[in-house]
Protein backbone atom coordinates (compact mmCIF):
# COMPACT_ATOMS: atom_id res chain seq x y z
CA UNK A 1 0.00 0.00 0.00
CA UNK A 2 1.21 3.53 -0.77
CA UNK A 3 3.17 5.00 2.17
CA UNK A 4 1.96 2.06 4.25
CA UNK A 5 -1.60 3.45 4.32
CA UNK A 6 -4.50 1.05 3.78
CA UNK A 7 -7.43 2.63 1.87
CA UNK A 8 -10.29 3.18 4.32
CA UNK A 9 -13.83 3.63 2.93
CA UNK A 10 -14.95 5.05 6.29
CA UNK A 11 -12.54 7.99 6.17
CA UNK A 12 -14.48 11.15 5.31
CA UNK A 13 -11.52 13.14 3.94
CA UNK A 14 -9.36 10.65 2.00
CA UNK A 15 -7.05 13.14 0.27
CA UNK A 16 -4.22 14.28 2.52
CA UNK A 17 -4.45 18.01 3.31
CA UNK A 18 -7.78 18.41 1.46
CA UNK A 19 -11.19 18.90 3.06
CA UNK A 20 -13.18 19.43 -0.14
CA UNK A 21 -13.16 15.84 -1.40
CA UNK A 22 -15.14 13.35 0.68
CA UNK A 23 -15.89 9.67 0.67
CA UNK A 24 -19.69 9.73 0.67
CA UNK A 25 -20.61 6.55 2.54
CA UNK A 26 -19.49 7.62 6.03
CA UNK A 27 -21.36 10.94 5.75
CA UNK A 28 -24.81 9.44 5.08
CA UNK A 29 -27.50 9.52 7.77
CA UNK A 30 -30.66 8.83 5.73
CA UNK A 31 -31.43 5.07 5.51
CA UNK A 32 -32.97 5.61 2.07
CA UNK A 33 -29.60 6.71 0.70
CA UNK A 34 -27.27 3.77 0.07
CA UNK A 35 -23.74 4.42 -1.15
CA UNK A 36 -20.93 1.95 -1.83
CA UNK A 37 -17.35 2.01 -0.61
CA UNK A 38 -14.88 4.55 -2.01
CA UNK A 39 -17.45 6.60 -3.94
CA UNK A 40 -16.33 10.21 -3.58
CA UNK A 41 -17.88 13.66 -3.94
CA UNK A 42 -15.81 16.72 -4.89
CA UNK A 43 -17.48 18.74 -2.15
CA UNK A 44 -18.99 18.34 1.32
CA UNK A 45 -22.56 17.84 2.61
CA UNK A 46 -23.57 15.31 -0.05
CA UNK A 47 -27.08 14.90 1.36
CA UNK A 48 -27.81 18.58 0.70
CA UNK A 49 -27.48 17.76 -3.00
CA UNK A 50 -30.38 15.28 -2.81
CA UNK A 51 -33.59 17.25 -3.17
CA UNK A 52 -37.31 16.47 -2.68
CA UNK A 53 -36.50 13.23 -0.88
CA UNK A 54 -39.62 12.80 1.26
CA UNK A 55 -40.16 9.84 3.56
CA UNK A 56 -43.76 9.29 2.44
CA UNK A 57 -42.64 8.36 -1.07
CA UNK A 58 -40.25 5.67 0.16
CA UNK A 59 -37.90 6.07 -2.81
CA UNK A 60 -34.20 5.33 -2.49
CA UNK A 61 -31.02 6.71 -3.96
CA UNK A 62 -28.63 3.80 -4.49
CA UNK A 63 -25.07 4.48 -5.62
CA UNK A 64 -22.43 1.82 -6.21
CA UNK A 65 -18.74 1.64 -5.36
CA UNK A 66 -15.87 3.75 -6.71
CA UNK A 67 -18.11 6.40 -8.30
CA UNK A 68 -16.67 9.83 -8.98
CA UNK A 69 -19.17 12.62 -8.38
CA UNK A 70 -18.08 16.15 -9.25
CA UNK A 71 -19.04 19.37 -7.47
CA UNK A 72 -22.51 20.74 -8.12
CA UNK A 73 -24.14 17.40 -8.94
CA UNK A 74 -27.75 17.18 -7.75
CA UNK A 75 -30.11 14.23 -7.45
CA UNK A 76 -33.79 15.17 -7.75
CA UNK A 77 -36.01 12.58 -6.11
CA UNK A 78 -39.66 11.65 -6.68
CA UNK A 79 -41.02 14.28 -4.30
CA UNK A 80 -40.34 16.87 -7.01
CA UNK A 81 -43.03 15.33 -9.23
CA UNK A 82 -46.54 16.78 -8.83
CA UNK A 83 -49.80 14.97 -9.43
CA UNK A 84 -50.65 15.58 -13.10
CA UNK A 85 -53.83 13.50 -13.51
CA UNK A 86 -56.02 16.11 -11.79
CA UNK A 87 -57.11 19.64 -12.71
CA UNK A 88 -54.48 21.32 -10.51
CA UNK A 89 -50.88 20.29 -9.99
CA UNK A 90 -50.67 22.22 -6.69
CA UNK A 91 -49.62 19.89 -3.80
CA UNK A 92 -52.11 21.12 -1.15
CA UNK A 93 -51.33 18.10 1.03
CA UNK A 94 -47.80 19.20 1.94
CA UNK A 95 -48.85 22.64 3.27
CA UNK A 96 -50.48 23.46 6.59
CA UNK A 97 -54.18 24.27 6.72
CA UNK A 98 -55.35 22.78 3.41
CA UNK A 99 -57.95 20.00 3.51
CA UNK A 100 -56.23 17.45 1.30
CA UNK A 101 -54.84 14.20 2.59
CA UNK A 102 -51.76 12.63 1.07
CA UNK A 103 -52.86 11.05 -2.25
CA UNK A 104 -52.45 7.32 -2.62
CA UNK A 105 -49.14 6.22 -4.09
CA UNK A 106 -50.99 5.09 -7.23
CA UNK A 107 -52.12 8.69 -7.82
CA UNK A 108 -48.61 10.12 -7.69
CA UNK A 109 -46.20 10.07 -10.67
CA UNK A 110 -43.50 8.05 -8.90
CA UNK A 111 -40.67 6.73 -11.04
CA UNK A 112 -39.05 4.37 -8.52
CA UNK A 113 -35.58 4.33 -7.05
CA UNK A 114 -32.65 6.19 -8.58
CA UNK A 115 -29.80 3.71 -9.10
CA UNK A 116 -26.22 4.55 -10.04
CA UNK A 117 -23.88 1.66 -10.83
CA UNK A 118 -20.21 1.21 -9.95
CA UNK A 119 -17.24 3.19 -11.30
CA UNK A 120 -19.54 5.86 -12.74
CA UNK A 121 -18.11 9.33 -13.40
CA UNK A 122 -20.65 12.15 -13.09
CA UNK A 123 -19.35 15.51 -14.29
CA UNK A 124 -19.77 18.91 -12.71
CA UNK A 125 -23.24 20.44 -12.28
CA UNK A 126 -25.11 17.39 -13.57
CA UNK A 127 -28.74 16.93 -12.53
CA UNK A 128 -30.06 13.38 -12.21
CA UNK A 129 -33.85 13.13 -12.34
CA UNK A 130 -36.05 10.64 -10.42
CA UNK A 131 -36.05 6.95 -11.25
CA UNK A 132 -33.00 7.06 -13.49
CA UNK A 133 -30.67 4.05 -13.75
CA UNK A 134 -27.06 4.75 -14.74
CA UNK A 135 -25.09 1.62 -15.57
CA UNK A 136 -21.64 0.55 -14.41
CA UNK A 137 -18.73 2.45 -15.92
CA UNK A 138 -20.86 5.17 -17.52
CA UNK A 139 -19.66 8.76 -17.92
CA UNK A 140 -22.02 11.76 -17.70
CA UNK A 141 -20.74 15.02 -19.18
CA UNK A 142 -20.83 18.25 -17.19
CA UNK A 143 -24.04 20.32 -17.05
CA UNK A 144 -26.10 17.38 -18.30
CA UNK A 145 -29.66 16.61 -17.21
CA UNK A 146 -30.10 12.84 -16.99
CA UNK A 147 -33.78 12.10 -17.58
CA UNK A 148 -33.52 8.52 -18.87
CA UNK A 149 -31.53 5.36 -18.24
CA UNK A 150 -27.86 5.21 -19.26
CA UNK A 151 -26.41 1.87 -20.45
CA UNK A 152 -23.21 0.54 -18.85
CA UNK A 153 -19.91 1.92 -20.17
CA UNK A 154 -21.62 4.62 -22.20
CA UNK A 155 -20.80 8.33 -22.48
CA UNK A 156 -23.80 10.68 -22.34
CA UNK A 157 -24.10 14.47 -22.32
CA UNK A 158 -26.59 17.27 -22.88
CA UNK A 159 -30.04 18.38 -21.76
CA UNK A 160 -31.63 15.94 -21.89
CA UNK A 161 -28.55 13.71 -21.81
CA UNK A 162 -28.11 11.69 -25.00
CA UNK A 163 -25.73 8.88 -25.87
CA UNK A 164 -22.47 10.15 -27.37
CA UNK A 165 -20.71 6.80 -27.74
CA UNK A 166 -19.88 3.52 -26.08
CA UNK A 167 -16.61 3.61 -24.20
CA UNK A 168 -15.45 0.19 -25.43
CA UNK A 169 -16.50 -2.57 -27.79
CA UNK A 170 -19.19 -5.01 -26.69
CA UNK A 171 -16.69 -7.76 -25.88
CA UNK A 172 -14.70 -5.64 -23.44
CA UNK A 173 -17.87 -4.23 -21.88
CA UNK A 174 -19.14 -7.76 -21.32
CA UNK A 175 -15.86 -8.85 -19.76
CA UNK A 176 -15.80 -5.88 -17.40
CA UNK A 177 -19.39 -6.45 -16.34
CA UNK A 178 -18.57 -10.07 -15.56
CA UNK A 179 -15.26 -9.29 -13.84
CA UNK A 180 -16.76 -6.74 -11.38
CA UNK A 181 -13.42 -5.54 -10.04
CA UNK A 182 -15.14 -3.18 -7.58
CA UNK A 183 -16.41 -6.14 -5.54
CA UNK A 184 -12.90 -7.44 -4.87
CA UNK A 185 -10.79 -6.87 -1.76
CA UNK A 186 -8.76 -3.70 -1.35
CA UNK A 187 -5.58 -5.75 -1.69
CA UNK A 188 -6.76 -7.37 -4.94
CA UNK A 189 -7.88 -4.04 -6.41
CA UNK A 190 -4.57 -2.45 -5.48
CA UNK A 191 -2.79 -5.18 -7.43
CA UNK A 192 -5.11 -4.62 -10.41
CA UNK A 193 -4.29 -0.91 -10.75
CA UNK A 194 -1.83 -1.48 -13.66
CA UNK A 195 -4.69 -3.16 -15.57
CA UNK A 196 -7.44 -0.76 -14.46
CA UNK A 197 -5.38 2.21 -15.63
CA UNK A 198 -4.02 0.62 -18.83
CA UNK A 199 -4.94 2.22 -22.17
CA UNK A 200 -3.88 -0.87 -24.17
CA UNK A 201 -7.40 -2.29 -24.34
CA UNK A 202 -6.38 -5.47 -26.13
CA UNK A 203 -3.97 -6.23 -23.30
CA UNK A 204 -6.76 -5.58 -20.80
CA UNK A 205 -9.10 -7.83 -22.73
CA UNK A 206 -6.61 -10.72 -22.75
CA UNK A 207 -6.01 -10.30 -19.02
CA UNK A 208 -9.73 -10.36 -18.21
CA UNK A 209 -10.35 -13.44 -20.35
CA UNK A 210 -7.54 -15.29 -18.57
CA UNK A 211 -8.75 -14.21 -15.12
CA UNK A 212 -12.33 -15.17 -15.78
CA UNK A 213 -11.34 -18.60 -17.12
CA UNK A 214 -9.41 -19.26 -13.91
CA UNK A 215 -12.29 -18.50 -11.58
C-alpha positions as CSV (number, residue, x, y, z in Angstrom):
1,X,0.0,0.0,0.0
2,X,1.2,3.5,-0.8
3,X,3.2,5.0,2.2
4,X,2.0,2.1,4.2
5,X,-1.6,3.5,4.3
6,X,-4.5,1.1,3.8
7,X,-7.4,2.6,1.9
8,X,-10.3,3.2,4.3
9,X,-13.8,3.6,2.9
10,X,-15.0,5.0,6.3
11,X,-12.5,8.0,6.2
12,X,-14.5,11.2,5.3
13,X,-11.5,13.1,3.9
14,X,-9.4,10.6,2.0
15,X,-7.1,13.1,0.3
16,X,-4.2,14.3,2.5
17,X,-4.5,18.0,3.3
18,X,-7.8,18.4,1.5
19,X,-11.2,18.9,3.1
20,X,-13.2,19.4,-0.1
21,X,-13.2,15.8,-1.4
22,X,-15.1,13.4,0.7
23,X,-15.9,9.7,0.7
24,X,-19.7,9.7,0.7
25,X,-20.6,6.6,2.5
26,X,-19.5,7.6,6.0
27,X,-21.4,10.9,5.7
28,X,-24.8,9.4,5.1
29,X,-27.5,9.5,7.8
30,X,-30.7,8.8,5.7
31,X,-31.4,5.1,5.5
32,X,-33.0,5.6,2.1
33,X,-29.6,6.7,0.7
34,X,-27.3,3.8,0.1
35,X,-23.7,4.4,-1.1
36,X,-20.9,1.9,-1.8
37,X,-17.3,2.0,-0.6
38,X,-14.9,4.6,-2.0
39,X,-17.4,6.6,-3.9
40,X,-16.3,10.2,-3.6
41,X,-17.9,13.7,-3.9
42,X,-15.8,16.7,-4.9
43,X,-17.5,18.7,-2.2
44,X,-19.0,18.3,1.3
45,X,-22.6,17.8,2.6
46,X,-23.6,15.3,0.0
47,X,-27.1,14.9,1.4
48,X,-27.8,18.6,0.7
49,X,-27.5,17.8,-3.0
50,X,-30.4,15.3,-2.8
51,X,-33.6,17.3,-3.2
52,X,-37.3,16.5,-2.7
53,X,-36.5,13.2,-0.9
54,X,-39.6,12.8,1.3
55,X,-40.2,9.8,3.6
56,X,-43.8,9.3,2.4
57,X,-42.6,8.4,-1.1
58,X,-40.3,5.7,0.2
59,X,-37.9,6.1,-2.8
60,X,-34.2,5.3,-2.5
61,X,-31.0,6.7,-4.0
62,X,-28.6,3.8,-4.5
63,X,-25.1,4.5,-5.6
64,X,-22.4,1.8,-6.2
65,X,-18.7,1.6,-5.4
66,X,-15.9,3.7,-6.7
67,X,-18.1,6.4,-8.3
68,X,-16.7,9.8,-9.0
69,X,-19.2,12.6,-8.4
70,X,-18.1,16.1,-9.3
71,X,-19.0,19.4,-7.5
72,X,-22.5,20.7,-8.1
73,X,-24.1,17.4,-8.9
74,X,-27.8,17.2,-7.8
75,X,-30.1,14.2,-7.5
76,X,-33.8,15.2,-7.8
77,X,-36.0,12.6,-6.1
78,X,-39.7,11.7,-6.7
79,X,-41.0,14.3,-4.3
80,X,-40.3,16.9,-7.0
81,X,-43.0,15.3,-9.2
82,X,-46.5,16.8,-8.8
83,X,-49.8,15.0,-9.4
84,X,-50.7,15.6,-13.1
85,X,-53.8,13.5,-13.5
86,X,-56.0,16.1,-11.8
87,X,-57.1,19.6,-12.7
88,X,-54.5,21.3,-10.5
89,X,-50.9,20.3,-10.0
90,X,-50.7,22.2,-6.7
91,X,-49.6,19.9,-3.8
92,X,-52.1,21.1,-1.2
93,X,-51.3,18.1,1.0
94,X,-47.8,19.2,1.9
95,X,-48.9,22.6,3.3
96,X,-50.5,23.5,6.6
97,X,-54.2,24.3,6.7
98,X,-55.3,22.8,3.4
99,X,-57.9,20.0,3.5
100,X,-56.2,17.4,1.3
101,X,-54.8,14.2,2.6
102,X,-51.8,12.6,1.1
103,X,-52.9,11.1,-2.2
104,X,-52.4,7.3,-2.6
105,X,-49.1,6.2,-4.1
106,X,-51.0,5.1,-7.2
107,X,-52.1,8.7,-7.8
108,X,-48.6,10.1,-7.7
109,X,-46.2,10.1,-10.7
110,X,-43.5,8.1,-8.9
111,X,-40.7,6.7,-11.0
112,X,-39.0,4.4,-8.5
113,X,-35.6,4.3,-7.0
114,X,-32.6,6.2,-8.6
115,X,-29.8,3.7,-9.1
116,X,-26.2,4.6,-10.0
117,X,-23.9,1.7,-10.8
118,X,-20.2,1.2,-10.0
119,X,-17.2,3.2,-11.3
120,X,-19.5,5.9,-12.7
121,X,-18.1,9.3,-13.4
122,X,-20.7,12.1,-13.1
123,X,-19.4,15.5,-14.3
124,X,-19.8,18.9,-12.7
125,X,-23.2,20.4,-12.3
126,X,-25.1,17.4,-13.6
127,X,-28.7,16.9,-12.5
128,X,-30.1,13.4,-12.2
129,X,-33.9,13.1,-12.3
130,X,-36.1,10.6,-10.4
131,X,-36.1,7.0,-11.2
132,X,-33.0,7.1,-13.5
133,X,-30.7,4.1,-13.7
134,X,-27.1,4.8,-14.7
135,X,-25.1,1.6,-15.6
136,X,-21.6,0.5,-14.4
137,X,-18.7,2.5,-15.9
138,X,-20.9,5.2,-17.5
139,X,-19.7,8.8,-17.9
140,X,-22.0,11.8,-17.7
141,X,-20.7,15.0,-19.2
142,X,-20.8,18.3,-17.2
143,X,-24.0,20.3,-17.1
144,X,-26.1,17.4,-18.3
145,X,-29.7,16.6,-17.2
146,X,-30.1,12.8,-17.0
147,X,-33.8,12.1,-17.6
148,X,-33.5,8.5,-18.9
149,X,-31.5,5.4,-18.2
150,X,-27.9,5.2,-19.3
151,X,-26.4,1.9,-20.4
152,X,-23.2,0.5,-18.9
153,X,-19.9,1.9,-20.2
154,X,-21.6,4.6,-22.2
155,X,-20.8,8.3,-22.5
156,X,-23.8,10.7,-22.3
157,X,-24.1,14.5,-22.3
158,X,-26.6,17.3,-22.9
159,X,-30.0,18.4,-21.8
160,X,-31.6,15.9,-21.9
161,X,-28.6,13.7,-21.8
162,X,-28.1,11.7,-25.0
163,X,-25.7,8.9,-25.9
164,X,-22.5,10.1,-27.4
165,X,-20.7,6.8,-27.7
166,X,-19.9,3.5,-26.1
167,X,-16.6,3.6,-24.2
168,X,-15.5,0.2,-25.4
169,X,-16.5,-2.6,-27.8
170,X,-19.2,-5.0,-26.7
171,X,-16.7,-7.8,-25.9
172,X,-14.7,-5.6,-23.4
173,X,-17.9,-4.2,-21.9
174,X,-19.1,-7.8,-21.3
175,X,-15.9,-8.9,-19.8
176,X,-15.8,-5.9,-17.4
177,X,-19.4,-6.4,-16.3
178,X,-18.6,-10.1,-15.6
179,X,-15.3,-9.3,-13.8
180,X,-16.8,-6.7,-11.4
181,X,-13.4,-5.5,-10.0
182,X,-15.1,-3.2,-7.6
183,X,-16.4,-6.1,-5.5
184,X,-12.9,-7.4,-4.9
185,X,-10.8,-6.9,-1.8
186,X,-8.8,-3.7,-1.3
187,X,-5.6,-5.7,-1.7
188,X,-6.8,-7.4,-4.9
189,X,-7.9,-4.0,-6.4
190,X,-4.6,-2.4,-5.5
191,X,-2.8,-5.2,-7.4
192,X,-5.1,-4.6,-10.4
193,X,-4.3,-0.9,-10.8
194,X,-1.8,-1.5,-13.7
195,X,-4.7,-3.2,-15.6
196,X,-7.4,-0.8,-14.5
197,X,-5.4,2.2,-15.6
198,X,-4.0,0.6,-18.8
199,X,-4.9,2.2,-22.2
200,X,-3.9,-0.9,-24.2
201,X,-7.4,-2.3,-24.3
202,X,-6.4,-5.5,-26.1
203,X,-4.0,-6.2,-23.3
204,X,-6.8,-5.6,-20.8
205,X,-9.1,-7.8,-22.7
206,X,-6.6,-10.7,-22.7
207,X,-6.0,-10.3,-19.0
208,X,-9.7,-10.4,-18.2
209,X,-10.4,-13.4,-20.4
210,X,-7.5,-15.3,-18.6
211,X,-8.7,-14.2,-15.1
212,X,-12.3,-15.2,-15.8
213,X,-11.3,-18.6,-17.1
214,X,-9.4,-19.3,-13.9
215,X,-12.3,-18.5,-11.6
